[in-house]
Amino acid sequence: YLLDRIRNFSIIAHVDHGKSTLADRLLELTGTIKRGHGQPQYLDKLQVERERGITVKAQTATMFYSHQIHGLGNNDVSEPPKFLLNLIDTPGHVDFSYEVSRSLAACQGVLLVVDAAQGVQAQTVANFYLAFESNLTIIPVINKIDQPTADPDRVKAQLKSMFDLDPSDALLTSAKTGQGLEQVLPAVIERIPPPPGDSSSPLRMLLLDSYYDEYRGVICHVAVVDGVLRKGDKFSSVATGQTYEVGDIGIMHPELTPTGILLTGQVGYIISGMRSTKEARVGDTLHHNRSIVQPLPGFKPAKHMVFSGLYPADGSDFEVLNHAIERLTCNDASVSVSKETSSALGMGFRCGFLGLLHMDVFHQRLEQEYGVHVISTVPTVPYIFEYSDGSKVEVQNPAALPSQSKQRVTACWEPTVIATIIMPSEHVGPVITLCSERRGQQLEYSFIDSQRAFMKYRLPLREIVVDFYNELKSITSGYASFDYEDSEYQQADLVKLDILLNGQPVDAMATIVHNLKAQRVGRELVEKLKNFIDRQMFEITIQAAIGAKVIARETISAMRKNVLAKCYGGDITRKRKLLEKQKEGKKRMKRVGSVDIPQEAFNELLKVS
Ligand code: GTP
């Protein structure tokens, strides 16, 4: 393929605006997948992606499409030239904006999909700027025009006023009915430039993504920027200096399709005997082993915004959990993992995630794909503490912070984000109240059109990790949209809040909170815990404390619990069933000291503060 017959593009959109459906239609239209192949949203491969209807991991597919570019003076050609189009799917959730920018690095243009009824939303803005800053050609696609509430003209006006996009450039489509779809690929070919690059230069490839396949080992997605790579070639990594031999090479069409070669401008896969995805650093430059090349601009490394401890619900399952986490991180290098020990929960792991959804998805995959039951502790953000001897430490686990340190804490910092919120004008008041309750600082406030307001806030990351999005949705009847990017650290007055059960601090329940909120949070936490911990055969006291000072206390009185009492004179199978059931129920319990704590109690802790 000649370079000018190749186009690399992505579809970017606010969540649910129809990106995956549009991708499917394009794959069908080009015969890459069969129409009605029975699996909607081909590119959404993971089970969690299907269940939750969100795209988590970006996938790529190559399509072939014949198109005659008009006005080039060769209209008499009976057979229009065939183009090779690489569609790079991007995730649609704010947690994964890192993967969006990664996908964009291999593209020269994007389809910016906007729902014709909902109009421009927070992630439309965020994604637009990602593409704009990378100098990509932006093709606006106003989708879902079949909806009764669709108002494409209003969306065109928004695109003009927000992004200075020419309304006449917008394509109107319905990925559902198929209306307007025939204009999409011609627009991709005519408006998006072919990839730059030089086929006679030494090979340079960008490593876009990698995953581990049970049978084939590590599979790398790459974009060939310059030069050519063939099966059997030896190549090296700039990041690790390691050399590999290409065992298999080809395109995703949409399954792995061997071609023996990848040319300049192509996007495809290589399999080369890498043992772990840790060797395949996303953003790395790969080159022929004997040539020296200028590394390609890499990506910002993924930044971990949320940390949580993961422990086996049953202590003896540690090895099972260890194995599951190892396998899963093979496919999701954006999770950081280190071993940790909790006096309450035993041996486990401290994991860092891109955001709350990312954490949830990881948790769900551990259970679904590996069948391990996990207790996860209250998520925390990475704080920085400075001590009187001048040392500074990043605290990823509140338990690691001594309650009464020999060293005095002299200052603390917390991470902040810049949040973009778009909402119908009538909801502005409650949103401002919410943001100030969450210690936000307003940076910008304007209107997209007569009905929609746009705000930018600096907010402490901690305040949005804790249920911010749900709250925002509920006060705006679901009409607000939200996106954020990480920003700098700011100084804050933070304290460690300990939870004590029967006088013993439970390290896995410690949190770091803002001093002004500590009293209220402490009170709410013990009240919640009281509701979630079952009465047991002895009295349980629950306390919240800052250092040696107890700020809240509740007591659960003793009770004798005997499941068998119910089947007096009973039938033995029923008895067995009941015992089984109780065992089931226990799975998600964790015995701390002598108190059984259900996973729900940990989940509830998150919702306070
Ligand atoms: P993420 O993968 O989570 O980013 O979402 P997405 O942007 O890919 O949206 P998706 O394709 O999953 O579509 C969201 C919903 O909108 C689905 O229920 C689709 O069936 C529906 N949808 C997509 N396109 C159209 C359209 O043109 N018209 C109508 N009426 N519904 C559509």
Boltz pocket constraint, residues with backbone or C-beta under 6 A from the ligand:
constraints:
  - pocket:
      binder: B
      contacts: [[A, 13], [A, 14], [A, 15], [A, 16], [A, 17], [A, 18], [A, 19], [A, 20], [A, 21], [A, 22], [A, 52], [A, 53], [A, 54], [A, 55], [A, 90], [A, 91], [A, 92], [A, 93], [A, 143], [A, 144], [A, 145], [A, 146], [A, 147], [A, 173], [A, 174], [A, 175], [A, 176], [A, 177]]
      max_distance: 6.0
